[in-house]
Amino acid sequence: MSDIQHDNTNKSKLLDYVICCIGAFAWRFSISNAQAYRYLNHYQGLSFLEKHYEIEHTFSVDDVIDDLTTVCLHNGGALTL
């Protein structure tokens, strides 16, 4: 596999993972996917997922949503568990 194909595969996996996490976050807080995306983007949750993908994707979805909630709270978010 070429480096470009490998990089595209990794980006695709990351994108699928982020989309899953946005949906799970929306479900947890009873908000729309669009609202979850905007919230996570604004309060650095999406950046956190991208930066820490290698470890976060090994955790349960519930643990990841807990982590996202904590990250967003530390960056001014208001949604709590």
N, CA, C and O of each residue as an XYZ file, in Angstrom:
324
protein
N       0.859     -1.181      0.000
C       0.000      0.000      0.000
C       0.899      1.236      0.000
O       1.851      1.316      0.776
N       0.599      2.180     -0.857
C       1.405      3.401     -0.915
C       1.133      4.275      0.302
O       0.130      4.106      0.994
N       2.044      5.211      0.550
C       1.867      6.134      1.678
C       0.598      6.953      1.537
O      -0.082      7.227      2.526
N       0.277      7.345      0.314
C      -0.938      8.149      0.083
C      -2.184      7.321      0.388
O      -3.113      7.818      1.025
N      -2.216      6.066     -0.059
C      -3.369      5.209      0.220
C      -3.494      4.957      1.720
O      -4.596      4.979      2.268
N      -2.370      4.721      2.376
C      -2.374      4.487      3.820
C      -2.883      5.718      4.558
O      -3.692      5.601      5.479
N      -2.414      6.897      4.159
C      -2.861      8.145      4.783
C      -4.357      8.350      4.575
O      -5.061      8.759      5.499
N      -4.846      8.072      3.375
C      -6.280      8.219      3.103
C      -7.105      7.230      3.916
O      -8.198      7.567      4.372
N      -6.599      6.016      4.102
C      -7.289      5.020      4.917
C      -7.381      5.489      6.363
O      -8.430      5.371      6.997
N      -6.274      6.021      6.883
C      -6.273      6.531      8.257
C      -7.240      7.697      8.424
O      -7.957      7.777      9.422
N      -7.260      8.599      7.447
C      -8.182      9.737      7.509
C      -9.628      9.271      7.456
O     -10.492      9.827      8.134
N      -9.890      8.256      6.655
C     -11.242      7.713      6.549
C     -11.676      7.084      7.868
O     -12.817      7.270      8.292
N     -10.782      6.341      8.525
C     -11.092      5.742      9.818
C     -11.353      6.824     10.866
O     -12.293      6.719     11.654
N     -10.521      7.860     10.870
C     -10.705      8.964     11.807
C     -12.045      9.646     11.571
O     -12.775      9.925     12.522
N     -12.371      9.912     10.321
C     -13.634     10.567      9.999
C     -14.824      9.719     10.448
O     -15.766     10.243     11.041
N     -14.789      8.414     10.169
C     -15.864      7.525     10.607
C     -16.003      7.553     12.127
O     -17.113      7.579     12.660
N     -14.868      7.545     12.815
C     -14.859      7.561     14.273
C     -15.456      8.858     14.819
O     -16.268      8.832     15.744
N     -15.055      9.976     14.251
C     -15.558     11.281     14.695
C     -17.067     11.370     14.468
O     -17.795     11.857     15.333
N     -17.534     10.911     13.325
C     -18.968     10.929     13.032
C     -19.730     10.080     14.053
O     -20.790     10.481     14.532
N     -19.188      8.919     14.378
C     -19.808      8.046     15.390
C     -19.868      8.760     16.738
O     -20.891      8.719     17.422
N     -18.782      9.407     17.113
C     -18.725     10.098     18.405
C     -19.691     11.280     18.464
O     -20.311     11.527     19.499
N     -19.816     11.999     17.371
C     -20.776     13.110     17.328
C     -22.187     12.578     17.551
O     -22.956     13.147     18.325
N     -22.522     11.488     16.873
C     -23.849     10.893     17.036
C     -24.094     10.402     18.454
O     -25.179     10.596     19.002
N     -23.096      9.772     19.046
C     -23.230      9.272     20.418
C     -23.353     10.427     21.411
O     -24.119     10.347     22.371
N     -22.604     11.490     21.177
C     -22.678     12.673     22.030
C     -24.072     13.300     21.929
O     -24.665     13.674     22.941
N     -24.584     13.410     20.714
C     -25.932     13.961     20.496
C     -26.974     13.120     21.221
O     -27.868     13.660     21.873
N     -26.862     11.819     21.111
C     -27.819     10.929     21.760
C     -27.752     11.084     23.276
O     -28.786     11.172     23.938
N     -26.530     11.118     23.834
C     -26.349     11.220     25.289
C     -27.035     12.468     25.839
O     -27.646     12.423     26.907
N     -26.935     13.590     25.105
C     -27.459     14.855     25.615
C     -28.791     15.270     24.979
O     -29.262     16.390     25.181
N     -29.383     14.365     24.217
C     -30.684     14.614     23.574
C     -30.675     15.902     22.754
O     -31.575     16.735     22.860
N     -29.634     16.042     21.934
C     -29.533     17.175     21.009
C     -29.358     16.622     19.605
O     -29.096     15.432     19.433
N     -29.500     17.471     18.607
C     -29.339     17.010     17.233
C     -27.855     16.786     16.920
O     -26.978     17.288     17.623
N     -27.597     16.036     15.871
C     -26.212     15.834     15.435
C     -25.560     17.166     15.077
O     -24.382     17.379     15.362
N     -26.317     18.053     14.460
C     -25.779     19.368     14.083
C     -25.400     20.174     15.330
O     -24.352     20.819     15.366
N     -26.263     20.131     16.349
C     -25.948     20.837     17.591
C     -24.721     20.231     18.265
O     -23.870     20.955     18.782
N     -24.632     18.908     18.258
C     -23.473     18.236     18.858
C     -22.197     18.618     18.117
O     -21.175     18.904     18.741
N     -22.254     18.622     16.785
C     -21.084     19.011     15.991
C     -20.643     20.433     16.347
O     -19.462     20.671     16.598
N     -21.579     21.370     16.370
C     -21.229     22.763     16.660
C     -20.640     22.897     18.065
O     -19.646     23.597     18.259
N     -21.243     22.234     19.032
C     -20.766     22.285     20.420
C     -19.360     21.699     20.521
O     -18.461     22.327     21.079
N     -19.173     20.503     19.984
C     -17.867     19.847     20.054
C     -16.801     20.627     19.300
O     -15.647     20.673     19.725
N     -17.170     21.227     18.207
C     -16.218     22.038     17.451
C     -15.846     23.294     18.239
O     -14.671     23.646     18.342
N     -16.842     23.953     18.786
C     -16.619     25.208     19.511
C     -15.792     25.012     20.783
O     -14.944     25.842     21.110
N     -16.041     23.918     21.495
C     -15.376     23.700     22.777
C     -14.215     22.694     22.692
O     -13.851     22.067     23.687
N     -13.652     22.554     21.509
C     -12.434     21.791     21.266
C     -12.543     20.271     21.386
O     -11.523     19.582     21.442
N     -13.748     19.749     21.427
C     -13.917     18.300     21.491
C     -13.439     17.590     20.241
O     -12.836     16.521     20.329
N     -13.699     18.171     19.075
C     -13.274     17.539     17.827
C     -11.761     17.548     17.700
O     -11.173     16.576     17.228
N     -11.136     18.620     18.109
C      -9.666     18.690     18.094
C      -9.085     17.628     19.017
O      -8.093     16.980     18.684
N      -9.711     17.455     20.182
C      -9.284     16.427     21.126
C      -9.354     15.044     20.491
O      -8.416     14.257     20.612
N     -10.468     14.743     19.811
C     -10.615     13.439     19.175
C      -9.547     13.202     18.125
O      -8.984     12.110     18.040
N      -9.271     14.211     17.334
C      -8.256     14.062     16.290
C      -6.868     13.871     16.902
O      -6.106     13.006     16.469
N      -6.553     14.671     17.896
C      -5.227     14.616     18.513
C      -4.998     13.295     19.252
O      -3.890     12.759     19.237
N      -6.039     12.774     19.894
C      -5.897     11.588     20.746
C      -6.595     10.354     20.181
O      -6.926      9.431     20.925
N      -6.818     10.337     18.881
C      -7.525      9.228     18.234
C      -6.900      7.878     18.564
O      -7.615      6.924     18.872
N      -5.590      7.789     18.504
C      -4.917      6.497     18.679
C      -5.275      5.825     20.001
O      -5.390      4.600     20.048
N      -5.450      6.573     21.050
C      -5.830      5.980     22.331
C      -7.349      5.979     22.531
O      -7.910      4.993     23.007
N      -8.008      7.073     22.173
C      -9.448      7.190     22.424
C     -10.255      6.116     21.703
O     -11.257      5.638     22.235
N      -9.832      5.731     20.499
C     -10.635      4.750     19.763
C     -10.558      3.350     20.376
O     -11.277      2.447     19.950
N      -9.692      3.169     21.370
C      -9.612      1.875     22.048
C     -10.560      1.801     23.249
O     -10.748      0.729     23.824
N     -11.155      2.934     23.628
C     -12.065      2.988     24.773
C     -13.500      2.741     24.322
O     -13.814      2.787     23.133
N     -14.355      2.478     25.294
C     -15.783      2.334     24.994
C     -16.344      3.691     24.572
O     -15.782      4.738     24.895
N     -17.445      3.656     23.855
C     -18.084      4.901     23.425
C     -18.489      5.729     24.641
O     -18.342      6.952     24.634
N     -18.989      5.085     25.670
C     -19.374      5.815     26.884
C     -18.180      6.541     27.497
O     -18.303      7.689     27.923
N     -17.037      5.884     27.544
C     -15.836      6.523     28.092
C     -15.392      7.708     27.239
O     -14.962      8.734     27.766
N     -15.496      7.560     25.935
C     -15.107      8.650     25.032
C     -16.037      9.840     25.215
O     -15.577     10.982     25.236
N     -17.324      9.597     25.347
C     -18.277     10.692     25.552
C     -18.001     11.369     26.894
O     -18.101     12.592     27.001
N     -17.657     10.591     27.908
C     -17.259     11.184     29.191
C     -16.037     12.081     29.007
O     -15.994     13.193     29.533
N     -15.042     11.595     28.258
C     -13.829     12.387     28.003
C     -14.166     13.670     27.246
O     -13.676     14.745     27.588
N     -15.007     13.551     26.216
C     -15.396     14.735     25.437
C     -16.112     15.748     26.318
O     -15.875     16.951     26.210
N     -16.979     15.262     27.182
C     -17.708     16.150     28.087
C     -16.740     16.909     28.980
O     -16.886     18.115     29.175
N     -15.758     16.211     29.520
C     -14.759     16.836     30.386
C     -13.937     17.874     29.626
O     -13.717     18.981     30.117
N     -13.490     17.515     28.436
C     -12.709     18.447     27.616
C     -13.515     19.710     27.332
O     -13.014     20.823     27.489
N     -14.760     19.530     26.914
C     -15.595     20.686     26.595
C     -15.875     21.545     27.817
O     -15.868     22.773     27.727
N     -16.120     20.917     28.949
C     -16.322     21.690     30.186
C     -15.098     22.521     30.532
O     -15.226     23.666     30.965
N     -13.920     21.957     30.348
C     -12.674     22.683     30.634
C     -12.451     23.842     29.663
O     -11.667     24.752     29.935
N     -13.151     23.796     28.525
C     -13.030     24.859     27.522
C     -14.256     25.755     27.468
O     -14.478     26.450     26.476
N     -15.062     25.742     28.542
C     -16.183     26.663     28.635
C     -17.546     26.096     28.306
O     -18.541     26.819     28.366
N     -17.621     24.816     27.960
C     -18.912     24.194     27.648
C     -19.774     24.077     28.887
O     -19.281     24.194     30.009
N     -21.066     23.845     28.685
C     -22.000     23.820     29.808
C     -22.734     22.498     29.971
O     -23.424     22.307     30.972
N     -22.608     21.580     29.017
C     -23.310     20.302     29.137
C     -22.608     19.441     30.171
O     -21.387     19.286     30.127
N     -23.368     18.879     31.099
C     -22.801     18.029     32.137
C     -23.504     16.682     32.152
O     -24.625     16.538     31.665
N     -22.826     15.711     32.716
C     -23.378     14.358     32.792
C     -24.468     14.260     33.824
O     -25.041     13.187     34.016
